[in-house]
Each structure stands twice: as structure tokens, then as C-alpha cells.
């Protein structure tokens, strides 16, 4: 029980630290912004603590199936840190910010080709945007998208090498998928595979659809400038992280459906063998 509470407390502190990272690294953060960030960070920390300290499931999926959430959180935290350093270097350059900027420029130029997600993010900016700001948005999008792709590849490899999620024991659908009701009707495997396909398709399309939708809505809400560093960091982070998270969820649900199918085959085989035994 004590180890469970300590684990929940560490997770809550890490979530709070991640949300406060841009405000701590960016120079010139006002007191009003700090207060809002502190309030949001405390709320997220309390939610994380009660989710992981509770015995019963809540909203967080794959709570007892590590390292699914650890990989997702690590990916988002890395994106936020690198984008915060990159944007902080615009005002107060440092060796670290210059190194991140060089990496971002290399990755951004490599991924920035016609119809790529990075190119679509750049096209969201108004035509009169300053060249340095366009470069900053391109570098930020390139870094974030590259990390999201690396996260997907890392999770797929980890899933096969570590035989996720069965290596740590049995998989409890009720605890790890609290929003999925196995008794809602229909075959569980078919529903899992359908949800997996939907999440993978949405995760693939979202990086392309989001900039296009925002660009088409400029006539109603005005142009998107992303001049504020906090807005740029969290917008680009969400744009890269949410599709990767949906992709990972689809892969995980497909894996669970495959495990259930294998269990059913083994059970039917055991029943068939037991029927051949002499009375």
C-alpha cells in the first residue's frame, strides 16, 4: 500500500513538473501566467495521484500495464522540454538552446516537404509572418513530430521484445480499459479490433487534418500566429502527441484482441483434448 501511494505521488509530481516546465524555462513569464499554470498543474497532479492511488479504475487507461503510460508521458515531457529550450533560446541564447535549434533545423527541413504534416503546420501561419517565426514553428513541429514517430517505433519494438502486456502477469480489462465495457454487446474481440482500427486511422489522419481544419477556420476566428511561446509549445506538443497516443492505443487494443483470440484457441483445444480422454 505504501509503495502504491509513493508511486502515485511520484507520478503526480512529474505531471506537475511537466506542466510547469515552459513557465520555468521561458524568460519573462508574468505572475498571472504562473498562477494559472500552478492551478492547472495542481489539478492535474491531484487527478493523477487519486487515479493511481485508488484501487478501482477511473479515467486513465492501461494503469496497470506498464510501460504504456510511461512511454507516452516520457514522449510528451521530452517534447515540452525541447520546445521550451528552443523558444527560450530566442530571447536568451545558450549553448543548449543553440544545439536544440540546430537539431530542430535539420529535422524540420528534412520533414518539411510538400503535403507533410510539418508543411501543413507552417502553412497555418499568416502570409505576413516573420521569417524567423516561420523557422521557429517549423523547427518546433519537426522536433515534436520526430519524437512522436520515434515513440511509436519504440513502443512497437518494446511490445514485441517484452511481450507486452503479459510479461508482468495477467491483463485485467476492467482496470486497464475502464471506458471499455466488455458486456455492452457483441463479440469483445470484434469490438476491440474495430476500436483499434478507428484509433490507428484517426492517429494517422489527425496530423494532417488538424492544420487543415484550423486553416479553414481562420475566416471565423482569425489567423493563427502562434506568437506567444506558451501557445506555440502546447499547440505543437498536442498536435504531435495526441495522434501518437491514439496510434499507441490502437496498437495496444489490437494486441489485446490478439491475446484474447489466442486464449480462446487454447481453451477450445484443451476442451477438445479432454473430450478424447477415456471415461
C-alpha distance (Angstrom), angle and dihedral (degrees) to the residues before:
residue distance angle dihedral
X1 . . .
X2 3.81 . .
X3 3.81 92.3 .
X4 3.81 89.5 50.1
X5 3.80 91.8 52.7
X6 3.80 91.6 46.3
X7 3.79 90.8 50.3
X8 3.80 90.8 49.9
X9 3.81 90.5 48.7
X10 3.82 92.8 50.6
X11 3.80 90.9 49.5
X12 3.80 91.1 49.3
X13 3.80 91.9 50.7
X14 3.81 91.5 48.8
X15 3.81 91.4 51.2
X16 3.79 90.6 49.3
X17 3.81 90.7 48.5
X18 3.80 92.3 50.2
X19 3.80 92.9 51.9
X20 3.80 91.6 47.7
X21 3.82 95.6 45.9
X22 3.84 98.0 90.8
X23 3.81 92.0 48.6
X24 3.80 91.1 49.0
X25 3.81 95.8 47.3
X26 3.80 101.2 37.8
X27 3.81 113.9 83.5
X28 3.78 119.3 -130.7
X29 3.79 97.5 30.2
X30 3.81 108.2 165.2
X31 3.78 125.2 -130.6
X32 3.82 92.0 -114.5
X33 3.80 91.0 56.4
X34 3.80 90.7 47.4
X35 3.80 91.0 52.9
X36 3.80 93.0 50.3
X37 3.80 91.8 46.4
X38 3.81 91.1 48.5
X39 3.80 91.4 51.6
X40 3.81 93.0 49.0
X41 3.81 92.1 44.6
X42 3.80 92.6 50.9
X43 3.80 91.7 48.8
X44 3.82 91.9 49.6
X45 3.82 91.0 46.0
X46 3.81 93.1 51.7
X47 3.81 91.0 46.9
X48 3.81 91.6 50.3
X49 3.81 92.7 46.4
X50 3.80 95.2 51.1
X51 3.81 92.0 43.8
X52 3.81 93.8 54.7
X53 3.81 96.2 35.0
X54 3.80 93.1 52.1
X55 3.79 121.9 90.8
X56 3.78 93.4 -145.7
X57 3.82 122.9 64.9
X58 3.77 121.9 -103.5
X59 3.80 127.1 168.9
X60 3.81 105.5 -42.8
X61 3.79 112.5 94.5
X62 3.83 125.2 -143.3
X63 3.79 90.2 18.4
X64 3.81 93.4 154.8
X65 3.81 97.1 34.0
X66 3.81 106.1 82.7
X67 2.95 139.6 -141.5
X68 3.82 93.8 27.7
X69 3.80 97.3 88.2
X70 3.80 92.0 35.1
X71 3.79 91.1 58.2
X72 3.80 92.0 47.6
X73 3.79 93.9 47.0
X74 3.79 92.8 45.0
X75 3.79 90.1 51.7
X76 3.80 93.5 50.5
X77 3.81 92.8 44.1
X78 3.81 91.3 51.1
X79 3.80 91.6 49.7
X80 3.81 92.2 49.6
X81 3.81 93.2 47.8
X82 3.80 95.3 48.3
X83 3.80 94.0 45.2
X84 3.81 90.6 47.4
X85 3.81 90.9 52.0
X86 3.80 90.8 46.1
X87 3.81 93.7 51.1
X88 3.79 93.3 42.0
X89 3.80 89.0 55.0
X90 3.80 90.3 61.8
X91 3.83 89.4 68.6
X92 3.81 102.3 25.2
X93 3.82 110.3 22.0
X94 3.79 118.6 -152.3
X95 3.77 137.1 169.9
X96 3.80 90.4 -99.8
X97 3.81 93.8 49.3
X98 3.82 91.5 47.3
X99 3.82 90.3 50.9
X100 3.81 91.6 49.5
X101 3.81 90.0 46.0
X102 3.82 91.3 54.0
X103 3.79 91.2 49.7
X104 3.79 90.9 46.4
X105 3.80 92.2 49.3
X106 3.81 91.9 50.4
X107 3.80 94.1 46.4
X108 3.81 94.1 40.7
X109 3.79 94.0 52.0
X110 3.80 91.1 46.3
X111 3.80 94.9 51.3
X112 3.81 95.2 36.1
X113 3.79 100.4 93.9
X114 3.82 128.7 131.8
X115 3.82 114.0 -61.7
X116 3.81 92.3 3.8
X117 3.83 118.3 136.8
X118 3.82 90.5 -113.2
X119 3.80 91.7 52.8
X120 3.81 89.9 50.4
X121 3.80 90.8 52.6
X122 3.80 90.6 51.8
X123 3.80 90.5 48.9
X124 3.82 89.3 58.4
X125 3.79 89.0 72.0
X126 3.81 119.5 92.5
X127 3.82 117.3 -98.1
X128 3.80 91.7 -112.8
X129 3.82 94.7 55.6
X130 3.78 114.7 134.5
X131 3.82 114.9 -101.7
X132 3.82 92.8 -123.3
X133 3.80 90.1 53.3
X134 3.80 91.7 49.6
X135 3.78 88.4 51.2
X136 3.80 91.2 49.0
X137 3.80 92.4 51.2
X138 3.81 91.1 46.6
X139 3.79 92.5 50.0
X140 3.82 92.1 46.4
X141 3.80 92.8 49.1
X142 3.80 91.2 45.9
X143 3.80 93.4 52.3
X144 3.80 93.7 45.2
X145 3.80 95.0 46.3
X146 3.80 92.9 46.4
X147 3.82 91.1 52.1
X148 3.80 90.7 49.1
X149 3.82 91.1 52.1
X150 3.79 91.2 46.9
X151 3.82 89.6 49.7
X152 3.80 91.5 54.7
X153 3.79 92.3 49.2
X154 3.80 91.5 46.1
X155 3.82 92.3 50.8
X156 3.81 93.2 48.8
X157 3.80 91.2 50.8
X158 3.80 92.2 44.1
X159 3.79 91.0 49.6
X160 3.79 92.0 55.9
X161 3.81 97.8 39.2
X162 3.81 96.3 46.3
X163 3.83 95.2 33.7
X164 3.80 90.7 -124.7
X165 3.01 127.5 -126.9
X166 3.83 100.7 9.0
X167 3.80 98.9 55.5
X168 3.81 92.8 80.3
X169 3.82 93.4 45.4
X170 3.78 137.4 -84.0
X171 3.79 121.7 -11.6
X172 3.80 115.3 -120.4
X173 3.80 108.6 -154.0
X174 3.82 93.2 -166.8
X175 3.81 94.1 55.1
X176 3.79 98.8 37.4
X177 3.81 98.3 39.1
X178 3.83 103.9 35.0
X179 3.81 93.0 161.7
X180 3.82 92.8 51.7
X181 3.81 114.6 85.2
X182 3.83 111.2 -158.1
X183 3.82 90.7 -167.4
X184 3.82 95.8 53.7
X185 3.79 91.6 102.8
X186 3.77 137.3 -86.7
X187 3.75 129.0 54.6
X188 3.81 113.3 -42.0
X189 3.81 93.6 -139.8
X190 3.78 93.2 51.7
X191 3.80 91.6 48.9
X192 3.79 92.1 48.2
X193 3.80 91.9 49.3
X194 3.81 91.2 47.2
X195 3.81 91.6 50.5
X196 3.80 89.9 45.7
X197 3.81 92.4 53.6
X198 3.80 91.1 46.9
X199 3.82 93.4 50.7
X200 3.81 93.3 46.4
X201 3.81 92.4 48.2
X202 3.81 92.1 47.2
X203 3.79 91.7 45.9
X204 3.79 90.1 52.6
X205 3.81 95.5 47.1
X206 3.80 100.2 39.1
X207 3.84 97.3 78.1
X208 3.81 88.1 54.9
X209 3.81 98.4 39.1
X210 3.81 99.2 46.4
X211 3.83 97.7 61.9
X212 3.81 90.7 41.6
X213 3.81 92.4 51.8
X214 3.81 92.3 46.5
X215 3.80 91.2 47.6
X216 3.81 92.0 50.2
X217 3.82 90.6 49.4
X218 3.79 94.1 56.5
X219 3.80 90.4 95.9
X220 3.80 89.2 63.3
X221 3.81 103.5 33.9
X222 3.80 102.8 23.3
X223 3.79 131.0 -112.1
X224 3.80 122.3 -40.4
X225 3.80 110.2 -122.5
X226 3.82 103.8 165.6
X227 3.79 88.2 -155.4
X228 3.79 93.7 145.2
X229 3.84 109.9 82.1
X230 3.82 93.1 -143.0
X231 3.80 91.0 51.7
X232 3.80 91.3 47.5
X233 3.81 93.5 49.2
X234 3.80 97.0 48.5
X235 3.82 95.5 38.7
X236 3.79 93.8 52.1
X237 3.82 91.8 40.7
X238 3.81 92.0 53.2
X239 3.82 91.2 43.7
X240 3.81 91.1 56.1
X241 3.81 100.7 32.8
X242 3.81 102.6 47.4
X243 3.83 96.0 57.0
X244 3.81 91.1 46.0
X245 3.80 89.9 49.0
X246 3.81 91.6 50.8
X247 3.80 90.0 47.3
X248 3.81 90.8 51.8
X249 3.80 91.1 47.5
X250 3.79 90.8 52.1
X251 3.80 91.8 49.0
X252 3.80 90.8 48.2
X253 3.80 94.1 49.4
X254 3.79 90.5 47.9
X255 3.80 88.6 52.3
X256 3.81 91.5 50.7
X257 3.81 91.2 49.4
X258 3.81 89.2 52.2
X259 3.83 91.3 50.6
X260 3.81 91.7 50.8
X261 3.80 90.0 50.0
X262 3.81 90.7 51.0
X263 3.81 91.1 49.2
X264 3.80 90.4 51.7
X265 3.80 91.9 50.5
X266 3.79 91.1 49.7
X267 3.80 91.4 48.1
X268 3.80 93.1 49.4
X269 3.80 90.4 47.0
X270 3.81 91.3 51.6
X271 3.79 90.6 49.1
X272 3.81 90.6 50.3
X273 3.81 92.3 49.7
X274 3.81 92.1 47.0
X275 3.83 89.4 54.2
X276 3.81 89.9 59.0
X277 3.80 93.9 57.2
X278 3.83 115.9 107.1
X279 3.80 116.9 -105.6
